[in-house]
Amino acid sequence: MSTHASYDVIVVGAGSMGMSAGYYLARKGLRTLLIDAFDPPHREGSHHGEPRLIRHAYSGDPLYTELAIRAHRLWNDVEEQTGTRLLEPSGVLNLADCGLYSFKPRIAQSEALGVRTEWLDAAEIRARWPELTIPDSFEAMYEPDAGYLYSERCIEAYRKLALRQGAELLPYSIVREVKVHGGEGGVTVYTADDKFHAGAVLLAAGAWFSTLAPFVDLPIRAVRKGVGWFETSGPGFDAGRFPGFTLGTPEGGYYGFPSIGGAGLKIGRHDGGLPWAPGETLAPFGAHPEDEDDLRRVLEAYFPGAAGRLKQGAACKYELTPDEDFIIDRHPEHPQVWVAGGFSGHGFKFASVVGELLADLIGDGKAGYSLRPFALDRFVQPAPLGE
């Protein structure tokens, strides 16, 4: 086993978050090594099968909206630096049955942070998008400044920028072990054939986090998800005319995109999914009848003009935390180890800003946001009170 030169930071997992962090770390002048089990962008993580929604009007902690606004600006900055189109401002239409969810609290919170939104009742939805079959019990929140990202282009763009800044990328290398040295000794990262030393390490292994146990044992559950592209009956669902969308129904929660370049309307289901573990074969789309049936049932009910022939299907991975909030924190025992994971099927849009704030945390010791909602200790049960 050979030992290589020391680095300031090693990033384990060069997917969406890791590759972005690699660029921002290298931009700070830190000697940065990115290690990935494959050659990003690739089909083994959570970033393949373009596109991904970028929306700003989030529910829950206002931090998400603040980060989404910053993420959008950073994506625009990466576009300018690389000359690559990454973000399409298509607008995003969020639809839901009023019995399940109301958008009005989210609209008030988001508009207080400067996000433009429109509330629409069912009649207004049908008038603006006559392709939809929306019951009177539905409402919508439309975000005109939202849109979608070309995910694989985004990874490639950050890869180009990271290497341009002097970061090194080691593909097709599986990390076998991480050892922490006491005091200021830093860390050593072991692959099958080599070992690398650094002052700090960022673990951003996505759905593969379980391969790093027991060194780091995060409450992350990896699941297989299916998405499909369906033939549409006319141009009403084409990119440039139809927005990205989310859909909350009694049947479940869904998301999707217009037909881009004739590829067909893309739709996926956010909830559900089948357990998956690293080392297991990921069953291809269509291996289970519900892969297509779940999607087609919803299209026939609400998007009948997009319920045509299945043109393409894909299986991908989610990495879910119990509360579907992210994990961005130090290792509980080793301050030179950082973890970023559990992005729960809605994290890609934040990859730009997550990479930036991780670089700030590791390089400067602080970030411009309070990351308390993403702390690991929220999963620690308090000790019972004495009688």
Salt bridges, closest charged atoms under 4 A:
ASP8 OD1 - ARG31 NH2 3.04
ASP36 OD2 - HIS42 NE2 3.16
ASP39 OD1 - ARG159 NH1 2.70
GLU88 OE1 - ARG85 NH2 3.19
GLU118 OE1 - ARG128 NH1 2.66
ASP136 OD1 - ARG126 NH2 2.84
ASP145 OD1 - ARG116 NH2 2.69
ASP194 OD1 - HIS4 NE2 3.02
GLU231 OE2 - ARG309 NH2 3.42
ASP271 OD1 - ARG269 NE 2.75
ASP291 OD2 - ARG224 NH2 2.72
GLU292 OE2 - ARG296 NH2 2.82
ASP294 OD2 - ARG269 NH1 3.13
ASP294 OD1 - ARG297 NH1 3.14
ASP323 OD2 - ARG378 NE 2.72
GLU324 OE1 - HIS270 NE2 3.04
GLU333 OE1 - HIS334 NE2 3.98
GLU356 OE2 - ARG70 NH2 2.62
ASP360 OD1 - LYS28 NZ 2.97
ASP364 OD2 - LYS28 NZ 2.68
ASP377 OD1 - ARG372 NH2 2.88
